Amino acid sequence: METQQTLMQSGQMSGSLSFNGIMTKEEEEMSKSALLTFRAKEEEIEKKKMEVKERVQAQLGRIEEETRRLATIREELDALADPMRKEVSLVRKKVDAVNKELKPLGQTCQKKEREYKEALEAFNEKNKEKVQLITRLMERESKNEEAGRAEQELRNTTHSDWLYYVIFLLVRLAFDGRFY
C-alpha cells in the first residue's frame, strides 16, 4: 500500500495522472504493472540477498571448520614438539645452574692455586734456610769436635806439646784465613 502511494505521488509529480486526480484505467494498469515489476524486482533482490547470505554462511561454516582443524593440528604439533622443547629448556636451565656454580668455584680454585704457590715458595725458602742452618750446625759441631779433640790433646800433652799445638793452630788459622 505504501509503495502504491509512493508511486502515485511520484506520478503526480511527473504529471502522468489526469488533472482531476482520478486515474484512468490505462494509467491504473500501468501503475499496477509498475508495482508488480517493482515487487518482482524487490523479491528477486531479496532472493539474491538470501542466496548470498547462504553462501557467506556456508563459507563461514567451512572457515570455522578449517580453523578448528588447524587448531587441532597445531595442538598435535605442539604436543610432539613440546617434550623436546621442555627437555631442551630443562637442559639449558641445568647448564646455566652449573655455570653459575662453576664461576665461584673457578675463582676459588685460582685463589687456592695462588695461595698454594705462595705457600710452596715460602716452604722452599724455609727449607733452604733449614739446610743452611743444618750446614752451619754441622760445621759448628765439627769445629766443636775438633776443639774437643784439641782440648783433649792439650790435656794429654805436656807443656812443650801444648806450645807446639798452639803454634800449629795459629798457623792453621792463618792458612784458613780466619786469623789476621
C-alpha angles and dihedrals in degrees: 000000000000091000090054091052090048091051092047092051092048089047092052090051093049092049097239093126122081118263097252093056095248115121122226121229091253092051090045092053091047089050092050090046091050090046092050091047090049092049091046090052090046091051090046090051090048090048092051090046090054092047092050090046091051092048091048091048090049091050091046089051090051091046091051090048091049090047090053090047091050091049090051091049091047091051091050091050091048090049090052095044096036098076090052091046091049091048093048090047091049092049091048091051091050091049090050091049092049090048090052090051093045096053097066090038090054091049090048090049092052090048091050091048090053090047090048092051091048091048091047091051091048090047092050091048092050090046090054090047089050091051090050092049092048090049091051091046091051090048090050092047092050089049090047089050090049090047090047090050090045090050090048090050089049091055091048096047130076127244094271091047088051092054091049089050094052089050089048091052093047091052091047093050090049091054092046089053095240097110123062 
